[in-house]
Amino acid sequence: MPHEAVIKPKIAISACLMGAEVRFNGGHKQSQLCSRTLVDYFDFVPVCPEVAIGLGIPREPIRLVGNPERPDAVGTVRQDLNVTRPLADYGQQMAEELDDICGYIFMQKSPSCGLERVKVYDHNSVPQDGGGRGIYARAFCERHPDLPVEEDGRLNDPVLRENFLTRVFAYAAWQPLRRQGLTRRDLIHFHSRYKYLLMAHNPVQYKALGNLLGNMGKADPDELGTRYFSALMAALKKCATRRTHTNVLQHLSGYLKRAINAEDKQEVQHLIGQYRLGIVPLVVPLTLLKHHLRLHPDPYLAQQVYLQPHPENLSLRNAI
């Protein structure tokens, strides 16, 4: 199935993950996944908020102190060094400037960029339970609640990696529709293409979003589209499971029941069963189904994003 993206989606990324020597100690945290593998499929926009607000290289490290919900970013040596406001302001500034990105990969555990579980100390220098979110990351994400975001370390998990990049490409597919002005037809067509992907990620929201569009009446498409897309991105954030993928595979195989012979049906069911039991990865039954669909094309299935939500050469479904 041809992939819809014509140009590379843009992803903002903590600059140190691309090998830039911008960390407090003058080093980097280069991600081989991002800088060597994903770079062929995305245009990365490196950002280092600490350097951007004027902190030097090398520099005194900062840490989060106070209320984990709204901590301050202060120096670890000079207590009078407080960069909370500059980091938050820069986060808001970049949220305005980076209006064409389709995702953001943040440096984990960073007091400026960490998304979760960043150490937050009380005023006696004792780490508090749970941690918090980096100052810059919080300010940025508050302005872009639907944007796919992830930390570099979590991308080492194949399920989380596939989930994040699936959301990035979905976000990229929506942007041209949003910019040109949504119509009811756009909404129905977009949703019809994402039905099976939604079914795999969140069956409950799959039904809810179908009902939302089914009852749109005379609602303003742009207003409804905003609600729809927010709900879609929230639904896709839930990782698909072997059980939900198996359900979708069974639905897809149903379209072939009159087109293929009994022996081929048995092979399809065998591979779906092996996938359900964890014996083979998702790519195995999917490859066979796509083979049969090429021989027996179905216009409705041909448009389904589920069959190829990201470039095949990324091999994201080979490990899930």
Secondary structure, 3 states (H helix, E strand, C coil): CCCCCCCCCEEEEEHHHHCCCCCCCCCCCCCHHHHHHHHHCCEEEEECHHHHCCCCCCCCCEEEECCCCCCEEEECCCCCCECHHHHHHHHHHHHHHCCCEEEEEECCCCCCCCCCCECEECCCCCECCCCECCHHHHHHHHHCCCCCEEECHHHHCHHHHHHHHHHHHHHHHHHHHHHHCCCHHHHHHHHHHCHHHHHHHCHHHHHHHHHHHHCCCCCCHHHHHHHHHHHHHHHHHCCCCHHHHHHHHHHHHHCCCCCCCHHHHHHHHHHHHHHHCCCCCCHHHHHHHHHHHHHCCCHHHHCCHHHCCCCHHHCHHHCC
